[in-house]
Amino acid sequence: MAILTAAAIEGYKNDTNLKIARARYRIGGTYYNATIHRRERLNDGRVAVYFPITPAVSGNVTVSEVQLFDTNNDLWATKTENLVIHSVQEGYLYRFTFDFKEKEVNK
C-alpha cells in the first residue's frame, strides 16, 4: 500500500526542478561550470535537466564526471562518465533525469 499521494510525488518533482541551480563537469583534474540550458517534464513524468558540455580546449578531451548543485551550492547529484570530445567544435548536451516513485517494502 502506497503511503505518499500523487500530490506528494508531484511536490518532490517540482521541488527538484526548482532546487537544481547549476552544473559542472570534470576534464582531467579541472572542473568547468555549466549553465542549466533547459528543464522539462518528460512524457513519462520524469524530471529532466539539460546542460551543455563545450570545453574551450583544443584536441581530444575526456569528461570523467558530471555534477549538479542546488540553490545552496551543495553537491546534489554526481555521475562518473567517459565522454570523449574530439575537438573544440564538438560538445554534448548532457541530460540528467530523475524519476520519483514510492517503493513498497514487504516485511
FIKEKE-571147 format. One record per residue: residue number from 1; chain; x, y, z of N, C-alpha, C in turn. Coordinates in Angstrom, 3 decimals, padded with zeros to 6 digits. Atoms other than C-alpha are relative to their C-alpha. Layout:
BEGIN
(NUM, "A", (X, Y, Z), (X, Y, Z), (X, Y, Z))
...
***
This chain:
BEGIN
(1, "A", (000.839, -001.183, 000.000), (000.000, 000.000, 000.000), (000.882, 001.244, 000.000))
(2, "A", (-000.776, -001.233, 000.111), (001.386, 003.388, -001.004), (-000.327, 000.937, 001.160))
(3, "A", (000.171, -000.974, -001.077), (001.891, 005.988, 001.706), (-000.122, 001.408, -000.586))
(4, "A", (000.002, -001.332, 000.596), (002.604, 009.035, -000.462), (-001.120, 000.133, -001.027))
(5, "A", (001.035, -000.272, 000.992), (-000.154, 010.598, -002.507), (000.646, 000.477, -001.298))
(6, "A", (-000.480, -000.521, 001.282), (000.177, 011.624, -006.144), (000.452, 001.455, 000.155))
(7, "A", (-000.372, -001.405, -000.241), (000.314, 015.244, -004.910), (001.372, 000.091, 000.664))
(8, "A", (-001.311, -000.006, -000.660), (003.303, 014.416, -002.689), (001.114, -000.300, -000.997))
(9, "A", (-000.992, 000.334, 001.027), (005.205, 012.791, -005.567), (000.200, 001.193, -000.925))
(10, "A", (-000.083, -001.189, 000.859), (004.391, 015.808, -007.749), (000.773, 001.108, 000.706))
(11, "A", (-000.747, -000.997, -000.779), (005.725, 018.056, -004.971), (001.496, -000.257, -000.034))
(12, "A", (-001.420, 000.337, 000.092), (009.046, 016.209, -004.987), (000.557, 000.349, -001.381))
(13, "A", (-000.446, -000.330, 001.356), (009.278, 016.626, -008.758), (000.155, 001.501, -000.176))
(14, "A", (-000.069, -001.458, 000.119), (008.522, 020.344, -008.594), (001.155, 000.571, 000.807))
(15, "A", (-001.088, -000.480, -000.848), (010.959, 020.885, -005.731), (001.355, -000.285, -000.628))
(16, "A", (-001.254, 000.349, 000.673), (013.718, 019.075, -007.620), (000.268, 000.962, -001.148))
(17, "A", (-000.148, -000.917, 001.127), (013.136, 021.226, -010.673), (000.436, 001.384, 000.455))
(18, "A", (-000.340, -001.328, -000.512), (013.380, 024.421, -008.597), (001.332, 000.021, 000.749))
(19, "A", (-001.183, 000.064, -000.863), (016.272, 023.270, -006.391), (001.316, -000.053, -000.773))
(20, "A", (-001.240, 000.129, 000.774), (018.838, 022.483, -009.118), (000.348, 001.353, -000.603))
(21, "A", (-000.381, -001.358, 000.403), (020.784, 025.669, -009.831), (001.079, 000.045, -001.076))
(22, "A", (-001.107, -000.052, 000.963), (023.922, 024.836, -011.820), (000.619, -001.378, -000.162))
(23, "A", (-000.681, 001.263, 000.290), (026.087, 022.098, -013.279), (001.489, 000.263, -000.160))
(24, "A", (-001.412, -000.074, 000.363), (029.744, 021.368, -013.764), (000.454, -001.374, -000.457))
(25, "A", (-000.570, 001.245, 000.501), (031.902, 018.733, -015.431), (001.509, 000.039, 000.188))
(26, "A", (-001.439, 000.109, -000.252), (035.456, 017.471, -014.969), (000.710, -000.550, -001.223))
(27, "A", (-000.931, 000.466, 001.030), (038.172, 017.126, -017.581), (001.371, -000.014, 000.662))
(28, "A", (-001.259, 000.117, -000.741), (041.410, 015.813, -016.122), (-000.274, 000.308, 001.465))
(29, "A", (000.209, -000.393, -001.394), (041.715, 017.423, -012.698), (-000.720, 001.324, 000.148))
(30, "A", (000.617, -001.324, -000.025), (039.813, 020.600, -013.614), (-001.511, -000.107, -000.200))
(31, "A", (001.452, -000.090, 000.133), (036.124, 021.325, -013.128), (-000.364, 001.260, -000.769))
(32, "A", (000.498, -001.120, 000.801), (034.243, 023.587, -015.553), (-001.480, 000.191, 000.313))
(33, "A", (001.401, -000.304, -000.285), (030.967, 025.312, -014.695), (-000.815, -000.011, -001.274))
(34, "A", (000.939, 000.001, 001.125), (027.969, 024.917, -016.962), (-001.335, 000.539, 000.492))
(35, "A", (001.301, -000.569, -000.309), (024.667, 026.743, -017.014), (-001.090, -000.996, -000.373))
(36, "A", (001.142, 000.849, 000.341), (021.418, 024.824, -016.914), (-000.628, 000.577, -001.266))
(37, "A", (000.500, -000.424, 001.315), (020.209, 025.008, -020.508), (-001.524, -000.102, -000.088))
(38, "A", (001.432, 000.240, 000.120), (016.721, 023.591, -020.155), (-000.444, -000.964, 001.092))
(39, "A", (000.652, 000.914, -000.946), (014.376, 021.858, -017.734), (-001.316, -000.404, -000.632))
(40, "A", (001.293, 000.407, 000.541), (011.392, 019.804, -018.738), (-000.537, -001.206, 000.735))
(41, "A", (000.652, 001.193, -000.506), (008.939, 017.196, -017.655), (-000.209, -000.908, -001.192))
(42, "A", (000.136, 000.956, 001.091), (009.173, 014.157, -019.906), (-001.400, -000.620, 000.001))
(43, "A", (001.340, 000.594, 000.132), (006.049, 012.361, -021.160), (-000.293, -001.052, 001.060))
(44, "A", (000.209, 001.040, -001.013), (006.585, 009.586, -018.613), (000.025, 000.553, 001.426))
(45, "A", (000.045, -000.632, -001.316), (006.655, 012.107, -015.730), (001.343, 000.301, 000.620))
(46, "A", (-001.323, -000.275, -000.563), (010.402, 012.172, -015.125), (000.357, 001.476, -000.165))
(47, "A", (-000.532, -001.351, 000.072), (012.143, 015.484, -014.468), (001.336, -000.072, -000.727))
(48, "A", (-001.253, -000.015, 000.764), (014.927, 016.284, -016.952), (000.647, 001.379, 000.108))
(49, "A", (-000.796, -001.221, -000.076), (017.692, 018.868, -016.585), (001.145, -000.145, -000.996))
(50, "A", (-001.000, 000.036, 001.060), (019.998, 019.685, -019.512), (001.037, 001.094, 000.210))
(51, "A", (-001.042, -001.031, 000.016), (023.331, 021.495, -019.661), (001.023, -000.342, -001.074))
(52, "A", (-000.982, 000.244, 001.059), (025.957, 021.952, -022.375), (001.375, -000.320, 000.579))
(53, "A", (-001.405, 000.280, -000.292), (029.418, 020.446, -022.166), (000.767, 000.401, -001.250))
(54, "A", (-000.718, -000.549, 001.153), (031.506, 022.556, -024.523), (001.317, 000.603, 000.474))
(55, "A", (-001.268, -000.512, -000.518), (035.070, 022.837, -023.252), (000.750, 000.825, -001.048))
(56, "A", (-000.771, -000.871, 000.889), (037.197, 025.605, -024.728), (001.470, -000.420, 000.025))
(57, "A", (-001.363, 000.531, 000.059), (040.255, 023.394, -025.099), (000.182, -000.680, -001.347))
(58, "A", (-000.249, 000.630, 001.295), (041.898, 022.081, -028.236), (000.410, -001.458, 000.196))
(59, "A", (-000.374, 001.415, -000.052), (042.487, 018.443, -029.026), (-001.092, -000.843, 000.632))
(60, "A", (000.951, 000.937, -000.591), (040.740, 015.392, -027.657), (000.028, 000.101, 001.514))
(61, "A", (000.111, -000.013, -001.457), (039.488, 015.516, -024.077), (-001.063, -001.009, 000.403))
(62, "A", (000.983, 000.928, -000.536), (037.502, 013.151, -021.877), (-000.649, 000.606, 001.229))
(63, "A", (000.762, -000.442, -001.168), (034.778, 014.273, -019.497), (-000.178, -001.218, 000.891))
(64, "A", (000.010, 001.157, -000.882), (035.085, 011.983, -016.492), (-001.058, 000.069, 001.091))
(65, "A", (001.010, -000.134, -001.048), (032.409, 013.354, -014.155), (-000.911, 001.170, -000.337))
(66, "A", (000.967, -001.088, 000.122), (029.253, 015.475, -014.269), (-000.694, 000.160, 001.346))
(67, "A", (000.581, -000.278, -001.305), (027.616, 017.159, -011.289), (-001.103, 001.049, -000.115))
(68, "A", (001.014, -001.030, -000.160), (024.566, 019.181, -010.309), (000.086, 000.561, 001.409))
(69, "A", (-000.018, -000.677, -001.287), (024.435, 021.722, -007.491), (-001.343, 000.663, 000.246))
(70, "A", (001.284, -000.603, -000.337), (021.434, 023.071, -005.641), (000.157, 001.498, 000.270))
(71, "A", (000.004, -001.442, -000.224), (020.490, 026.650, -004.771), (000.847, 000.411, 001.200))
(72, "A", (-000.909, -000.275, -001.119), (022.616, 026.408, -001.573), (001.450, -000.258, -000.379))
(73, "A", (-001.321, 000.343, 000.521), (025.628, 025.474, -003.741), (000.532, -001.310, 000.587))
(74, "A", (-000.377, 001.326, -000.488), (025.634, 021.978, -002.239), (-000.059, -000.982, -001.164))
(75, "A", (000.011, 001.046, 001.026), (026.502, 018.998, -004.438), (-001.274, -000.807, 000.155))
(76, "A", (001.314, 000.612, -000.050), (023.155, 017.474, -005.322), (-000.032, -001.342, -000.729))
(77, "A", (-000.071, 001.253, 000.759), (023.982, 014.777, -007.880), (001.355, -000.063, -000.685))
(78, "A", (-001.275, 000.187, 000.677), (027.160, 013.329, -009.356), (-000.015, -001.336, -000.737))
(79, "A", (-000.034, 001.229, 000.795), (027.861, 010.730, -012.018), (001.354, -000.102, -000.695))
(80, "A", (-001.231, 000.274, 000.732), (031.056, 009.183, -013.377), (-000.348, -000.224, -001.460))
(81, "A", (000.230, 000.124, 001.439), (031.276, 009.406, -017.165), (001.306, -000.312, -000.710))
(82, "A", (-001.153, 000.193, 000.865), (033.646, 008.652, -020.033), (-000.379, 000.543, -001.384))
(83, "A", (000.447, -000.657, 001.225), (032.595, 011.170, -022.700), (001.192, 000.615, -000.717))
(84, "A", (-001.132, -000.507, 000.774), (035.222, 011.801, -025.377), (-000.490, 001.110, -000.919))
(85, "A", (000.284, -001.127, 000.891), (035.139, 015.171, -027.133), (001.234, 000.171, -000.874))
(86, "A", (-001.121, 000.072, 000.934), (037.302, 015.271, -030.253), (000.592, 001.335, -000.426))
(87, "A", (-000.588, -001.296, 000.350), (037.774, 018.999, -030.856), (-000.797, 001.102, 000.658))
(88, "A", (000.643, -001.141, -000.642), (036.847, 022.447, -029.677), (-001.382, 000.285, -000.594))
(89, "A", (001.306, -000.230, 000.610), (033.876, 022.489, -032.089), (-001.055, -001.003, 000.467))
(90, "A", (000.940, 001.012, -000.437), (032.274, 019.411, -030.525), (-000.374, 000.188, 001.462))
(91, "A", (000.428, -000.039, -001.382), (030.371, 019.030, -027.304), (-001.202, -000.904, 000.183))
(92, "A", (001.168, 000.800, -000.342), (027.429, 017.375, -025.594), (-001.045, 000.902, 000.630))
(93, "A", (001.081, -000.542, -000.801), (024.054, 018.481, -024.382), (-000.360, -001.136, 000.953))
(94, "A", (000.122, 001.075, -000.972), (024.005, 016.391, -021.217), (-001.353, 000.085, 000.692))
(95, "A", (001.300, 000.040, -000.659), (020.762, 015.278, -019.581), (000.047, -000.887, 001.233))
(96, "A", (000.288, 000.762, -001.208), (020.148, 014.205, -016.007), (-001.508, -000.209, 000.023))
(97, "A", (001.429, 000.230, -000.187), (016.750, 012.576, -015.444), (-000.238, -000.568, 001.395))
(98, "A", (000.373, 000.438, -001.341), (015.015, 011.967, -012.139), (-001.421, -000.537, -000.047))
(99, "A", (001.312, 000.625, -000.066), (012.099, 009.651, -011.504), (-000.322, -000.248, 001.466))
(100, "A", (000.405, 000.145, -001.392), (010.209, 009.657, -008.233), (-001.140, -000.991, 000.082))
(101, "A", (001.008, 001.033, -000.202), (008.310, 006.555, -007.231), (000.147, -000.516, 001.430))
(102, "A", (-000.028, 000.601, -001.320), (007.386, 005.091, -003.924), (000.167, -001.503, -000.173))
(103, "A", (-000.234, 001.436, 000.066), (008.676, 001.589, -003.390), (-000.543, -000.640, 001.269))
(104, "A", (000.535, 000.724, -001.155), (006.762, -000.737, -001.171), (001.026, -000.991, 000.508))
(105, "A", (-000.898, 000.963, -000.612), (008.784, -002.785, 001.230), (-000.866, -000.999, 000.766))
(106, "A", (000.750, 001.052, -000.685), (007.282, -006.080, 002.301), (000.833, -000.532, 001.139))
(107, "A", (-000.729, 000.494, -001.172), (008.251, -007.175, 005.756), (-000.472, -001.369, 000.364))
***
